[in-house]
Amino acid sequence: MTSTAVSYDNLLATITDPDGRAIPDPATGEVVGRVRFQPVEELDAAIARARTAQIAWAARSDEDRVDLLLRAADAVEAATEPLAELLSREQGKPLNGPNARFEVGACVSWLRATAATTLPGETVVDDETTHAELRYRPLGVVGAIGPWNWPMMITIWQIAPALRMGNTTVVKPSEYTPLSVLALVEVLNSVLPQDVLQAVAGAGDVGARLAGHPDIDKVMFTGSTRTGQAVIRSSADTVKRLTLELGGNDAGIVLPDVDPQAIADDLFWGAFINTGQTCAAMKRLYVHTDVYDAVCAALVEIAANTPMGRGLHEANVLGPLQNRQQFDIVSRLVEAARASGATLLTGGDPDRTAPGNFYPLTLVADIDNDNPLVAEEQFGPALPIVRYHDVEDAITMANALDVGLGASVWSADKATARTIAARLEAGTVWINSHGGVHPMIPFGGVKQSGYGLEFGVEGLKSVSAPQVVNG
């Protein structure tokens, strides 16, 4: 397939198998396409090809690899509409808003930013007796295991720095969204040399084999903490390097000096981007009692005016949950909140007879901090809003869980907000926003939200082997 004049039908035809597993549209239940799930023997063969291809790929000049990444970005950009349509049909996210077209655009931006980022060696000691340089070499073959919530964008986060530094990559997409990743790889491979980038669709046994394979030098994984723990165990015997971006349950703290109307839109999207299916979305909101009612009212108003529906309809900006398992998790947690006496300001009560995995925007007030909807990651369009009286209590509650991907502080006084941010146990703390990422700003979690940094120079270091030349 060439990168010019890509159509949706042609793109889908290149990655589907009529005898493969049916992949449903989460908005309608209709079959989007069929994918053959490959056995571990085919993964082994792909890794062997990647190992062979890596020698020539690493031997290319840095300028050559940069040029190819830029050409790959151009190819993705040229295929924006068919890629976005496929993503919308398979994942469920709408075309517009911070969704499908946005995600494809982010792939382009990250490819270009990664191509523009350099990781030069440095002289660490140079005196009368010693000259030592720190350099960075490719690791070899990188295995990338991706999630279903941002399947294209996170795949690029994993593979772009790996390729930039001279590694080859083998990608294992989520079983829920393999079409999107296979299509993206197809477009990228219209530019890249053969076997430098490969995708192997499969079930959990393929992911486990990738994590433990002796010829995989590094694993990059984004997904749940439980699966991340399995990746760690699988990788232990071969002492692989790991970058793990695992589950979060991000807290936002709203101080009493805010203007509720002024921050409401950013609060809303900090929680509900991608219909709440984002690891670094805000999933529990702590609001000072002085502004609690006003913040709740402002969020209810925005929720009432935010259209949810099938992603291919241009007016919608929120879509269904990607799979029924996640729908059931959100339903269980909201019902636990209702049973506890919490107030559902809006939402709950999904139409279970309608097609698709649509769960209505749900805002829950008057809820205790130990309620399951607060203590567990809901990963969907339900936000618990906890009232607090003393900011010390809010900080304690925000830090109480065993995860720490992101957090945010909302205040008219940025100095005060930064002081509180320094006390929050999270890899990233945003001030007066939540969840925004940038290709040059390092990103990663603490506690059981994982370890390792992505993006920018730190992201390049994470897929490189440091080498000291002393003498």
C-alpha beads as a LAMMPS data file, in Angstrom:
LAMMPS data file: protein, C-alpha beads

471 atoms
470 bonds

1 atom types
1 bond types

-500.0 500.0 xlo xhi
-500.0 500.0 ylo yhi
-500.0 500.0 zlo zhi

Masses

1 110.0

Atoms # bond

1 1 1 0.000 0.000 0.000
2 1 1 1.309 3.458 -0.886
3 1 1 0.842 6.485 1.347
4 1 1 -1.025 8.507 -1.295
5 1 1 -4.747 8.406 -2.033
6 1 1 -5.524 6.051 0.859
7 1 1 -9.212 5.223 1.124
8 1 1 -11.021 3.728 4.093
9 1 1 -12.083 0.630 2.169
10 1 1 -8.619 0.007 0.749
11 1 1 -6.970 0.497 4.133
12 1 1 -9.408 -1.868 5.843
13 1 1 -8.971 -4.468 3.103
14 1 1 -5.216 -4.625 3.677
15 1 1 -5.561 -5.622 7.351
16 1 1 -8.698 -7.758 7.508
17 1 1 -9.112 -11.516 7.187
18 1 1 -12.606 -12.823 6.321
19 1 1 -11.985 -15.837 8.552
20 1 1 -10.621 -13.801 11.462
21 1 1 -12.120 -12.649 14.738
22 1 1 -14.960 -10.129 14.431
23 1 1 -14.206 -6.693 15.877
24 1 1 -17.437 -4.886 16.829
25 1 1 -18.325 -1.207 16.689
26 1 1 -18.954 -0.311 20.364
27 1 1 -21.628 2.183 19.311
28 1 1 -23.745 -0.239 17.281
29 1 1 -22.475 -3.768 17.723
30 1 1 -21.920 -4.036 13.957
31 1 1 -18.775 -5.789 12.727
32 1 1 -16.102 -3.269 11.738
33 1 1 -13.702 -5.871 10.367
34 1 1 -12.135 -9.227 11.076
35 1 1 -8.599 -9.854 12.294
36 1 1 -6.699 -13.101 12.360
37 1 1 -5.182 -13.521 15.800
38 1 1 -1.716 -14.925 15.276
39 1 1 -0.153 -17.721 17.334
40 1 1 3.016 -17.274 19.343
41 1 1 5.025 -19.080 16.660
42 1 1 4.347 -16.192 14.281
43 1 1 5.362 -13.717 16.963
44 1 1 8.647 -15.609 17.338
45 1 1 9.221 -15.344 13.596
46 1 1 8.473 -11.619 13.618
47 1 1 10.953 -11.073 16.446
48 1 1 13.601 -13.014 14.527
49 1 1 13.047 -10.809 11.479
50 1 1 13.231 -7.696 13.660
51 1 1 16.509 -8.912 15.163
52 1 1 17.992 -9.334 11.694
53 1 1 16.670 -5.990 10.419
54 1 1 17.972 -4.118 13.453
55 1 1 21.606 -4.437 12.411
56 1 1 21.098 -2.472 9.193
57 1 1 18.647 -0.057 10.821
58 1 1 21.119 0.856 13.574
59 1 1 23.883 1.222 10.982
60 1 1 21.952 3.925 9.141
61 1 1 22.935 7.478 9.891
62 1 1 20.885 9.419 12.377
63 1 1 19.926 11.761 9.537
64 1 1 18.481 8.846 7.558
65 1 1 16.335 7.696 10.461
66 1 1 15.122 11.254 11.068
67 1 1 14.197 11.606 7.402
68 1 1 12.242 8.351 7.463
69 1 1 10.337 9.361 10.594
70 1 1 9.400 12.654 8.969
71 1 1 8.253 10.848 5.838
72 1 1 6.261 8.453 8.021
73 1 1 4.588 11.444 9.661
74 1 1 3.669 12.776 6.232
75 1 1 2.173 9.400 5.301
76 1 1 0.025 9.322 8.436
77 1 1 -1.099 12.893 7.835
78 1 1 -2.108 12.023 4.273
79 1 1 -4.200 9.125 5.620
80 1 1 -5.855 11.136 8.400
81 1 1 -9.470 10.677 7.339
82 1 1 -9.490 6.899 6.770
83 1 1 -7.432 6.339 9.924
84 1 1 -9.775 8.549 11.961
85 1 1 -12.859 6.827 10.565
86 1 1 -11.496 3.392 11.399
87 1 1 -10.507 4.552 14.874
88 1 1 -13.968 5.992 15.458
89 1 1 -15.695 2.808 14.304
90 1 1 -13.486 0.454 16.308
91 1 1 -12.741 2.415 19.487
92 1 1 -15.992 4.406 19.559
93 1 1 -14.555 7.890 19.999
94 1 1 -16.108 10.636 17.874
95 1 1 -14.356 12.138 14.902
96 1 1 -14.439 15.622 16.412
97 1 1 -13.414 17.167 19.705
98 1 1 -10.327 15.728 21.454
99 1 1 -10.999 12.382 19.811
100 1 1 -10.283 10.502 16.559
101 1 1 -8.976 13.244 14.262
102 1 1 -7.171 14.700 17.256
103 1 1 -5.536 11.325 17.954
104 1 1 -4.304 10.883 14.392
105 1 1 -2.988 14.449 14.484
106 1 1 -1.150 13.645 17.703
107 1 1 0.516 10.701 15.953
108 1 1 1.823 13.095 13.321
109 1 1 2.979 15.634 15.899
110 1 1 4.806 13.053 18.033
111 1 1 6.572 11.558 15.030
112 1 1 7.815 14.978 13.982
113 1 1 8.767 16.030 17.496
114 1 1 10.654 12.777 18.052
115 1 1 12.501 13.269 14.789
116 1 1 13.484 16.769 15.919
117 1 1 14.755 15.635 19.346
118 1 1 18.439 14.800 19.740
119 1 1 20.331 12.828 22.343
120 1 1 24.007 13.715 21.897
121 1 1 26.765 12.162 23.909
122 1 1 28.452 14.232 26.580
123 1 1 31.860 14.508 28.113
124 1 1 31.477 13.841 31.826
125 1 1 35.124 14.160 32.897
126 1 1 37.992 15.745 31.000
127 1 1 41.060 16.576 33.060
128 1 1 44.767 15.827 33.140
129 1 1 44.276 12.155 33.959
130 1 1 40.835 11.112 32.658
131 1 1 38.596 11.595 29.657
132 1 1 35.163 9.948 29.915
133 1 1 32.230 10.237 27.549
134 1 1 28.634 9.101 28.026
135 1 1 27.030 7.870 24.819
136 1 1 23.704 6.213 23.954
137 1 1 23.402 3.086 21.829
138 1 1 20.315 1.262 20.561
139 1 1 19.076 -1.568 22.739
140 1 1 18.082 -3.912 19.906
141 1 1 14.455 -5.022 19.564
142 1 1 11.723 -3.196 21.502
143 1 1 8.382 -4.851 22.236
144 1 1 5.401 -2.490 22.463
145 1 1 2.155 -3.607 24.103
146 1 1 -0.618 -1.054 23.759
147 1 1 -4.073 -0.316 25.204
148 1 1 -7.513 0.126 23.653
149 1 1 -8.280 3.672 24.787
150 1 1 -5.773 5.632 22.647
151 1 1 -4.500 2.785 20.466
152 1 1 -2.858 4.783 17.682
153 1 1 -1.394 7.609 19.725
154 1 1 0.115 5.430 22.429
155 1 1 1.582 3.100 19.807
156 1 1 3.406 6.103 18.352
157 1 1 4.553 7.124 21.837
158 1 1 6.158 3.690 22.126
159 1 1 7.619 3.108 18.678
160 1 1 8.738 6.583 17.559
161 1 1 11.574 6.983 20.111
162 1 1 12.552 3.338 19.704
163 1 1 12.952 3.735 15.945
164 1 1 14.659 7.102 16.316
165 1 1 17.413 5.545 18.419
166 1 1 18.085 2.637 16.035
167 1 1 15.921 -0.086 17.552
168 1 1 13.449 -2.201 15.623
169 1 1 9.999 -2.724 17.124
170 1 1 7.355 -5.411 17.390
171 1 1 3.907 -4.174 18.374
172 1 1 1.176 -6.186 20.050
173 1 1 -2.114 -4.212 19.932
174 1 1 -5.006 -4.651 22.328
175 1 1 -7.420 -7.442 21.428
176 1 1 -10.188 -4.818 21.496
177 1 1 -8.634 -2.400 18.969
178 1 1 -6.280 -4.318 16.682
179 1 1 -7.618 -2.809 13.442
180 1 1 -6.562 0.729 14.332
181 1 1 -2.999 -0.268 15.152
182 1 1 -2.631 -2.626 12.188
183 1 1 -3.825 0.164 9.886
184 1 1 -1.423 2.675 11.422
185 1 1 1.489 0.254 11.029
186 1 1 0.448 -0.389 7.429
187 1 1 0.678 3.330 6.698
188 1 1 4.012 3.694 8.489
189 1 1 5.422 0.724 6.624
190 1 1 4.668 2.373 3.309
191 1 1 7.791 4.410 4.175
192 1 1 9.891 2.364 6.605
193 1 1 12.293 -0.416 5.557
194 1 1 11.025 -3.983 5.746
195 1 1 10.786 -5.617 9.185
196 1 1 11.868 -2.500 11.103
197 1 1 8.303 -2.184 12.413
198 1 1 5.950 -5.154 12.707
199 1 1 2.574 -5.679 14.364
200 1 1 1.337 -9.048 15.610
201 1 1 -2.322 -9.279 16.591
202 1 1 -3.108 -11.904 19.165
203 1 1 -4.530 -12.790 22.534
204 1 1 -2.938 -12.679 25.962
205 1 1 -0.533 -15.512 25.221
206 1 1 1.091 -13.388 22.517
207 1 1 1.529 -10.484 24.941
208 1 1 3.024 -12.774 27.578
209 1 1 5.438 -14.278 25.052
210 1 1 6.489 -10.819 23.873
211 1 1 7.184 -9.736 27.450
212 1 1 9.300 -12.798 28.163
213 1 1 10.952 -13.434 24.807
214 1 1 14.751 -13.686 25.117
215 1 1 15.308 -11.637 21.943
216 1 1 13.234 -8.680 23.141
217 1 1 15.522 -6.171 24.824
218 1 1 12.953 -3.702 26.110
219 1 1 9.203 -3.780 26.746
220 1 1 7.015 -0.697 26.690
221 1 1 3.582 -1.349 28.152
222 1 1 0.566 0.857 28.731
223 1 1 -2.429 -0.670 30.485
224 1 1 -3.743 -1.816 33.822
225 1 1 -1.598 -2.246 36.906
226 1 1 -2.555 -5.917 37.126
227 1 1 -1.390 -6.635 33.578
228 1 1 1.715 -4.526 34.168
229 1 1 2.592 -6.739 37.123
230 1 1 2.295 -9.767 34.824
231 1 1 4.631 -8.062 32.332
232 1 1 7.170 -7.521 35.113
233 1 1 7.030 -11.195 36.064
234 1 1 7.326 -12.339 32.441
235 1 1 10.325 -10.079 31.856
236 1 1 12.237 -11.029 34.985
237 1 1 14.144 -14.061 33.719
238 1 1 15.736 -12.077 30.900
239 1 1 16.160 -8.887 32.976
240 1 1 14.490 -6.690 30.380
241 1 1 14.337 -2.957 30.580
242 1 1 10.754 -1.789 31.096
243 1 1 8.713 1.338 30.698
244 1 1 5.328 0.881 32.345
245 1 1 2.481 3.381 32.220
246 1 1 -0.140 1.724 34.365
247 1 1 -3.468 2.544 35.953
248 1 1 -4.208 5.838 37.567
249 1 1 -6.940 7.314 39.712
250 1 1 -6.020 10.960 39.343
251 1 1 -7.148 13.479 41.930
252 1 1 -8.015 17.108 41.345
253 1 1 -8.065 19.590 44.232
254 1 1 -10.115 22.776 43.842
255 1 1 -9.199 25.567 46.265
256 1 1 -11.769 28.057 47.596
257 1 1 -10.374 31.047 45.654
258 1 1 -11.436 29.823 42.194
259 1 1 -14.107 31.201 39.901
260 1 1 -16.241 28.057 39.354
261 1 1 -17.583 29.190 35.995
262 1 1 -14.103 30.060 34.734
263 1 1 -12.630 26.623 35.479
264 1 1 -15.658 24.442 34.804
265 1 1 -14.947 23.660 31.157
266 1 1 -11.350 22.636 31.861
267 1 1 -12.479 20.571 34.846
268 1 1 -15.049 18.839 32.671
269 1 1 -12.622 17.873 29.915
270 1 1 -9.944 16.946 32.433
271 1 1 -12.352 14.266 33.630
272 1 1 -14.285 13.297 30.521
273 1 1 -11.828 13.419 27.617
274 1 1 -12.296 10.232 25.576
275 1 1 -15.473 9.626 27.612
276 1 1 -13.312 9.221 30.729
277 1 1 -11.278 6.394 29.187
278 1 1 -7.852 7.942 29.746
279 1 1 -5.264 6.805 32.281
280 1 1 -4.394 10.393 33.206
281 1 1 -7.978 11.678 33.277
282 1 1 -9.228 13.209 36.507
283 1 1 -11.199 10.492 38.250
284 1 1 -11.896 12.002 41.671
285 1 1 -12.464 15.669 42.385
286 1 1 -11.986 17.292 45.792
287 1 1 -13.756 20.664 46.070
288 1 1 -13.642 23.086 48.986
289 1 1 -16.988 23.543 50.673
290 1 1 -17.068 27.300 49.900
291 1 1 -17.326 26.637 46.144
292 1 1 -18.643 23.075 46.165
293 1 1 -22.221 23.765 45.133
294 1 1 -21.196 26.265 42.448
295 1 1 -18.639 23.879 40.916
296 1 1 -21.185 21.051 40.886
297 1 1 -23.803 23.265 39.220
298 1 1 -21.353 24.447 36.562
299 1 1 -20.352 20.879 35.703
300 1 1 -23.982 19.770 35.486
301 1 1 -24.690 22.569 33.027
302 1 1 -21.791 21.577 30.770
303 1 1 -22.783 17.902 30.921
304 1 1 -26.309 18.754 29.833
305 1 1 -24.993 20.498 26.728
306 1 1 -22.324 17.998 25.640
307 1 1 -23.553 15.658 22.879
308 1 1 -22.882 11.938 23.188
309 1 1 -23.539 9.432 20.433
310 1 1 -22.073 7.490 17.570
311 1 1 -18.650 8.810 16.696
312 1 1 -19.253 9.089 12.955
313 1 1 -21.901 11.745 13.564
314 1 1 -19.992 15.015 13.304
315 1 1 -21.886 16.781 16.118
316 1 1 -20.918 14.302 18.847
317 1 1 -17.897 14.804 21.093
318 1 1 -18.456 11.897 23.514
319 1 1 -18.952 8.283 22.524
320 1 1 -19.611 4.858 24.014
321 1 1 -17.390 2.898 26.320
322 1 1 -15.152 0.787 24.162
323 1 1 -16.233 -2.603 25.512
324 1 1 -18.972 -4.136 27.599
325 1 1 -16.590 -5.166 30.348
326 1 1 -15.756 -1.509 30.991
327 1 1 -19.442 -0.585 30.802
328 1 1 -20.151 -3.110 33.554
329 1 1 -17.350 -1.731 35.745
330 1 1 -18.716 1.815 35.521
331 1 1 -22.249 0.568 36.177
332 1 1 -21.153 -1.341 39.271
333 1 1 -19.299 1.610 40.751
334 1 1 -22.104 4.092 40.123
335 1 1 -24.616 1.733 41.683
336 1 1 -22.354 1.350 44.725
337 1 1 -22.347 5.127 45.067
338 1 1 -26.132 5.295 44.745
339 1 1 -26.598 2.548 47.317
340 1 1 -24.381 4.416 49.781
341 1 1 -26.658 7.460 49.683
342 1 1 -24.580 9.625 47.359
343 1 1 -26.426 12.100 45.128
344 1 1 -26.458 11.543 41.382
345 1 1 -26.561 15.092 40.040
346 1 1 -26.929 13.782 36.510
347 1 1 -26.588 10.485 34.710
348 1 1 -26.681 6.911 35.894
349 1 1 -29.473 4.678 34.619
350 1 1 -28.147 3.732 31.161
351 1 1 -30.563 2.395 28.569
352 1 1 -29.555 -1.260 28.556
353 1 1 -31.918 -2.109 25.710
354 1 1 -30.273 0.291 23.263
355 1 1 -27.419 -0.859 21.010
356 1 1 -23.905 0.062 21.976
357 1 1 -22.005 0.604 25.217
358 1 1 -23.291 4.079 25.962
359 1 1 -23.141 5.159 29.590
360 1 1 -24.492 8.651 30.304
361 1 1 -22.350 11.396 31.755
362 1 1 -22.635 10.932 35.495
363 1 1 -21.732 13.425 38.227
364 1 1 -21.931 12.139 41.805
365 1 1 -21.998 14.473 44.826
366 1 1 -22.225 13.989 48.589
367 1 1 -19.960 10.958 48.410
368 1 1 -17.479 9.639 50.969
369 1 1 -13.818 9.297 50.120
370 1 1 -13.806 5.547 50.815
371 1 1 -16.677 4.857 48.431
372 1 1 -15.687 2.384 45.652
373 1 1 -16.405 5.018 42.993
374 1 1 -13.671 7.161 44.571
375 1 1 -11.236 4.453 45.672
376 1 1 -11.297 2.414 42.431
377 1 1 -10.446 3.601 38.935
378 1 1 -13.747 3.808 37.043
379 1 1 -12.239 4.583 33.603
380 1 1 -15.471 5.975 32.260
381 1 1 -17.877 8.925 32.276
382 1 1 -18.617 9.025 36.010
383 1 1 -16.987 11.611 38.279
384 1 1 -17.256 11.577 42.092
385 1 1 -17.064 15.049 43.665
386 1 1 -15.913 14.983 47.298
387 1 1 -16.452 17.960 49.603
388 1 1 -13.585 19.016 51.871
389 1 1 -13.149 21.757 54.509
390 1 1 -9.388 21.796 55.098
391 1 1 -6.829 21.586 52.311
392 1 1 -4.674 19.320 54.492
393 1 1 -7.492 16.777 54.395
394 1 1 -7.702 17.091 50.598
395 1 1 -3.964 16.443 50.230
396 1 1 -4.192 13.428 52.526
397 1 1 -7.118 11.991 50.570
398 1 1 -5.433 12.629 47.231
399 1 1 -2.280 10.790 48.381
400 1 1 -4.061 7.900 50.086
401 1 1 -4.224 5.500 47.138
402 1 1 -1.484 3.216 45.820
403 1 1 -1.434 4.883 42.390
404 1 1 0.077 8.168 41.290
405 1 1 -0.013 8.906 37.588
406 1 1 -1.294 12.489 37.603
407 1 1 -3.022 15.078 39.771
408 1 1 -4.086 18.705 39.520
409 1 1 -4.534 21.790 41.683
410 1 1 -7.001 24.536 40.784
411 1 1 -6.466 28.000 42.244
412 1 1 -6.335 31.685 41.381
413 1 1 -2.968 31.797 43.152
414 1 1 -0.398 29.792 41.178
415 1 1 2.223 30.084 43.905
416 1 1 -0.114 28.439 46.393
417 1 1 -1.081 25.824 43.831
418 1 1 2.571 24.955 43.167
419 1 1 3.234 24.591 46.898
420 1 1 0.387 22.080 47.168
421 1 1 1.487 20.357 43.939
422 1 1 4.901 19.656 45.447
423 1 1 3.197 17.626 48.173
424 1 1 1.127 15.432 45.855
425 1 1 2.383 11.918 45.114
426 1 1 1.985 11.876 41.349
427 1 1 4.266 11.754 38.335
428 1 1 2.721 14.913 36.866
429 1 1 0.779 17.648 38.641
430 1 1 -1.038 20.163 36.471
431 1 1 -2.040 23.653 37.608
432 1 1 -5.515 24.779 36.479
433 1 1 -5.734 22.011 33.893
434 1 1 -5.588 18.240 33.909
435 1 1 -4.219 15.572 31.609
436 1 1 -2.497 17.605 28.920
437 1 1 0.670 16.070 27.473
438 1 1 3.412 17.523 25.292
439 1 1 6.016 15.641 23.226
440 1 1 8.891 17.462 24.962
441 1 1 7.616 17.210 28.559
442 1 1 8.537 13.937 30.342
443 1 1 5.583 11.820 31.450
444 1 1 5.416 8.848 33.821
445 1 1 3.908 7.615 37.056
446 1 1 4.884 6.769 40.619
447 1 1 3.678 4.120 43.055
448 1 1 1.734 1.400 41.201
449 1 1 1.125 3.676 38.226
450 1 1 4.380 2.403 36.783
451 1 1 7.915 3.583 36.205
452 1 1 10.054 5.022 33.470
453 1 1 9.632 8.263 31.544
454 1 1 8.345 8.887 28.045
455 1 1 8.630 11.892 25.682
456 1 1 11.437 14.232 24.782
457 1 1 15.040 13.558 25.669
458 1 1 14.063 11.336 28.598
459 1 1 11.986 9.221 26.242
460 1 1 14.977 8.695 23.965
461 1 1 17.121 7.708 26.927
462 1 1 14.521 5.120 27.950
463 1 1 15.009 3.180 24.693
464 1 1 18.797 3.457 24.686
465 1 1 21.680 1.700 26.367
466 1 1 24.020 4.204 28.043
467 1 1 27.665 3.452 27.417
468 1 1 30.644 5.121 29.064
469 1 1 33.866 5.308 27.067
470 1 1 36.650 5.953 29.565
471 1 1 40.124 6.687 28.319

Bonds

1 1 1 2
2 1 2 3
3 1 3 4
4 1 4 5
5 1 5 6
6 1 6 7
7 1 7 8
8 1 8 9
9 1 9 10
10 1 10 11
11 1 11 12
12 1 12 13
13 1 13 14
14 1 14 15
15 1 15 16
16 1 16 17
17 1 17 18
18 1 18 19
19 1 19 20
20 1 20 21
21 1 21 22
22 1 22 23
23 1 23 24
24 1 24 25
25 1 25 26
26 1 26 27
27 1 27 28
28 1 28 29
29 1 29 30
30 1 30 31
31 1 31 32
32 1 32 33
33 1 33 34
34 1 34 35
35 1 35 36
36 1 36 37
37 1 37 38
38 1 38 39
39 1 39 40
40 1 40 41
41 1 41 42
42 1 42 43
43 1 43 44
44 1 44 45
45 1 45 46
46 1 46 47
47 1 47 48
48 1 48 49
49 1 49 50
50 1 50 51
51 1 51 52
52 1 52 53
53 1 53 54
54 1 54 55
55 1 55 56
56 1 56 57
57 1 57 58
58 1 58 59
59 1 59 60
60 1 60 61
61 1 61 62
62 1 62 63
63 1 63 64
64 1 64 65
65 1 65 66
66 1 66 67
67 1 67 68
68 1 68 69
69 1 69 70
70 1 70 71
71 1 71 72
72 1 72 73
73 1 73 74
74 1 74 75
75 1 75 76
76 1 76 77
77 1 77 78
78 1 78 79
79 1 79 80
80 1 80 81
81 1 81 82
82 1 82 83
83 1 83 84
84 1 84 85
85 1 85 86
86 1 86 87
87 1 87 88
88 1 88 89
89 1 89 90
90 1 90 91
91 1 91 92
92 1 92 93
93 1 93 94
94 1 94 95
95 1 95 96
96 1 96 97
97 1 97 98
98 1 98 99
99 1 99 100
100 1 100 101
101 1 101 102
102 1 102 103
103 1 103 104
104 1 104 105
105 1 105 106
106 1 106 107
107 1 107 108
108 1 108 109
109 1 109 110
110 1 110 111
111 1 111 112
112 1 112 113
113 1 113 114
114 1 114 115
115 1 115 116
116 1 116 117
117 1 117 118
118 1 118 119
119 1 119 120
120 1 120 121
121 1 121 122
122 1 122 123
123 1 123 124
124 1 124 125
125 1 125 126
126 1 126 127
127 1 127 128
128 1 128 129
129 1 129 130
130 1 130 131
131 1 131 132
132 1 132 133
133 1 133 134
134 1 134 135
135 1 135 136
136 1 136 137
137 1 137 138
138 1 138 139
139 1 139 140
140 1 140 141
141 1 141 142
142 1 142 143
143 1 143 144
144 1 144 145
145 1 145 146
146 1 146 147
147 1 147 148
148 1 148 149
149 1 149 150
150 1 150 151
151 1 151 152
152 1 152 153
153 1 153 154
154 1 154 155
155 1 155 156
156 1 156 157
157 1 157 158
158 1 158 159
159 1 159 160
160 1 160 161
161 1 161 162
162 1 162 163
163 1 163 164
164 1 164 165
165 1 165 166
166 1 166 167
167 1 167 168
168 1 168 169
169 1 169 170
170 1 170 171
171 1 171 172
172 1 172 173
173 1 173 174
174 1 174 175
175 1 175 176
176 1 176 177
177 1 177 178
178 1 178 179
179 1 179 180
180 1 180 181
181 1 181 182
182 1 182 183
183 1 183 184
184 1 184 185
185 1 185 186
186 1 186 187
187 1 187 188
188 1 188 189
189 1 189 190
190 1 190 191
191 1 191 192
192 1 192 193
193 1 193 194
194 1 194 195
195 1 195 196
196 1 196 197
197 1 197 198
198 1 198 199
199 1 199 200
200 1 200 201
201 1 201 202
202 1 202 203
203 1 203 204
204 1 204 205
205 1 205 206
206 1 206 207
207 1 207 208
208 1 208 209
209 1 209 210
210 1 210 211
211 1 211 212
212 1 212 213
213 1 213 214
214 1 214 215
215 1 215 216
216 1 216 217
217 1 217 218
218 1 218 219
219 1 219 220
220 1 220 221
221 1 221 222
222 1 222 223
223 1 223 224
224 1 224 225
225 1 225 226
226 1 226 227
227 1 227 228
228 1 228 229
229 1 229 230
230 1 230 231
231 1 231 232
232 1 232 233
233 1 233 234
234 1 234 235
235 1 235 236
236 1 236 237
237 1 237 238
238 1 238 239
239 1 239 240
240 1 240 241
241 1 241 242
242 1 242 243
243 1 243 244
244 1 244 245
245 1 245 246
246 1 246 247
247 1 247 248
248 1 248 249
249 1 249 250
250 1 250 251
251 1 251 252
252 1 252 253
253 1 253 254
254 1 254 255
255 1 255 256
256 1 256 257
257 1 257 258
258 1 258 259
259 1 259 260
260 1 260 261
261 1 261 262
262 1 262 263
263 1 263 264
264 1 264 265
265 1 265 266
266 1 266 267
267 1 267 268
268 1 268 269
269 1 269 270
270 1 270 271
271 1 271 272
272 1 272 273
273 1 273 274
274 1 274 275
275 1 275 276
276 1 276 277
277 1 277 278
278 1 278 279
279 1 279 280
280 1 280 281
281 1 281 282
282 1 282 283
283 1 283 284
284 1 284 285
285 1 285 286
286 1 286 287
287 1 287 288
288 1 288 289
289 1 289 290
290 1 290 291
291 1 291 292
292 1 292 293
293 1 293 294
294 1 294 295
295 1 295 296
296 1 296 297
297 1 297 298
298 1 298 299
299 1 299 300
300 1 300 301
301 1 301 302
302 1 302 303
303 1 303 304
304 1 304 305
305 1 305 306
306 1 306 307
307 1 307 308
308 1 308 309
309 1 309 310
310 1 310 311
311 1 311 312
312 1 312 313
313 1 313 314
314 1 314 315
315 1 315 316
316 1 316 317
317 1 317 318
318 1 318 319
319 1 319 320
320 1 320 321
321 1 321 322
322 1 322 323
323 1 323 324
324 1 324 325
325 1 325 326
326 1 326 327
327 1 327 328
328 1 328 329
329 1 329 330
330 1 330 331
331 1 331 332
332 1 332 333
333 1 333 334
334 1 334 335
335 1 335 336
336 1 336 337
337 1 337 338
338 1 338 339
339 1 339 340
340 1 340 341
341 1 341 342
342 1 342 343
343 1 343 344
344 1 344 345
345 1 345 346
346 1 346 347
347 1 347 348
348 1 348 349
349 1 349 350
350 1 350 351
351 1 351 352
352 1 352 353
353 1 353 354
354 1 354 355
355 1 355 356
356 1 356 357
357 1 357 358
358 1 358 359
359 1 359 360
360 1 360 361
361 1 361 362
362 1 362 363
363 1 363 364
364 1 364 365
365 1 365 366
366 1 366 367
367 1 367 368
368 1 368 369
369 1 369 370
370 1 370 371
371 1 371 372
372 1 372 373
373 1 373 374
374 1 374 375
375 1 375 376
376 1 376 377
377 1 377 378
378 1 378 379
379 1 379 380
380 1 380 381
381 1 381 382
382 1 382 383
383 1 383 384
384 1 384 385
385 1 385 386
386 1 386 387
387 1 387 388
388 1 388 389
389 1 389 390
390 1 390 391
391 1 391 392
392 1 392 393
393 1 393 394
394 1 394 395
395 1 395 396
396 1 396 397
397 1 397 398
398 1 398 399
399 1 399 400
400 1 400 401
401 1 401 402
402 1 402 403
403 1 403 404
404 1 404 405
405 1 405 406
406 1 406 407
407 1 407 408
408 1 408 409
409 1 409 410
410 1 410 411
411 1 411 412
412 1 412 413
413 1 413 414
414 1 414 415
415 1 415 416
416 1 416 417
417 1 417 418
418 1 418 419
419 1 419 420
420 1 420 421
421 1 421 422
422 1 422 423
423 1 423 424
424 1 424 425
425 1 425 426
426 1 426 427
427 1 427 428
428 1 428 429
429 1 429 430
430 1 430 431
431 1 431 432
432 1 432 433
433 1 433 434
434 1 434 435
435 1 435 436
436 1 436 437
437 1 437 438
438 1 438 439
439 1 439 440
440 1 440 441
441 1 441 442
442 1 442 443
443 1 443 444
444 1 444 445
445 1 445 446
446 1 446 447
447 1 447 448
448 1 448 449
449 1 449 450
450 1 450 451
451 1 451 452
452 1 452 453
453 1 453 454
454 1 454 455
455 1 455 456
456 1 456 457
457 1 457 458
458 1 458 459
459 1 459 460
460 1 460 461
461 1 461 462
462 1 462 463
463 1 463 464
464 1 464 465
465 1 465 466
466 1 466 467
467 1 467 468
468 1 468 469
469 1 469 470
470 1 470 471
